[in-house]
């Protein structure tokens, strides 16, 4: 399937790149061309920044009801084009057709949730201890936002940024990943079709030196937000802090532990492990990488996981019957091979998988490797369908092992003992602790600690990044 040529969306208009540059989006399943996109130049980036600056003045001066009306229009346009968007996600990143629905629903939910959440924010009234002044806190939008998106959930990631930014009154420049930019470009097309106020939303992509770096170093953005790797966040902060003081909201990489105690419901633990690890071909920042299993269950858990993984069929497309699609890019496949090689060199035992699985496309087999607890490869974020299994004996031992990572995004614990669950939830150094199951939704805060970033996606707390809280103090008549 080919979606044709898509333009940049800048200043409320669909435009070609000023230097005529284009970029071909390839399907990771077979290498076929999915679309041709206008690829922004430095002049286009500067145009985008200036138009977003003007767009902020327009958008922030609107009433909440006016902004909510425009957001609702965009949401309806997305719903109207849901099949096109789902197809775009499937072809540009190889996601299973069934999984594209969750990606699409996330942006729809975000555009519905955040106008209501913002409207519900109450001005804070502060008590004056002397009784001679009146104080309150008002909320105002922070300004122009630049959002860098990861490739794994093109519309979910976009919704997590677009929803709170628009509701708060910010203009936003969206820079999607070069691995999955098509769906974001389609959103820009829909904005143009409904006549969304110019400069409020901008969509463009291009080379790092032409788009990414100029957006970061500009003094126009007041908030830089990102979903991506820790390494990218470090570079982005270093670049952007050279010119001005900015706010940051970063959702970075994870290295989630999955802890299975001796009294765990084994069937439930295995089922969740499979769902989390092969969903989206393992390309999920909250997917578990390190499976710490009590020695009494290590053999049975590993055998069950191997059996489930061995039955996973690789494929692509709406009609084919399969459980997992390809990885989104060739670099990811190479990384999977490197991780397997390192694991085996460090004492790992390969139980299943470990290879590409198909001659064509960026496929990689679901893989199980049993490792010693001190293997250095356990420090690596996998971001693919590799499960590294480690045995443990004692509570204190597994807490130390689980926390032995620079990342701190999500974690998972399985036990029937409430005391164990409570102790683990307190001692695990992760922004999220899921007990005997997992749940993610737009109203639940999502964020990490340590090198997994700062700031929050989802929930009303995400709005904190997009608003300024201003204190207003008035003297009372004497």
Secondary structure by P-SEA (a helix, b strand, c coil): ccccbbbbbccccccccccbbbbbbbcccccccccccccccaaaaaaaaaaaaaaaaaaaaccaaaaaaaaaaaaaaaaaaaaaaaaaaaaaccccccaaaaaaaaaaaaaacaaaaaaacccbbbbccccccccbbbbbbccbbbbbbbcccaaaaaaacaaaaaaabbbbbbbcccccaaaaaaaaaaaaaaccccccbbbbcccccccaaaaaacccccbbbbcccaaaaaaaaaaaaccbbbbbbbbbbbbbbbbbccccaaaaaaaaaaaaaccccccccccccbbbbcccaaaaaaaaaaaaaaabbbbbcccccccccccccaaaaaaaaaaaaaaaaabbbbcccccccccccccccbbbbbbccccccccccccccbbbbbbbccaaaaaaaaaccccccbbbbbcccaaaaaaaaaccccccccccccccccccccccccccccccccccccccccccbbbbbbbccc
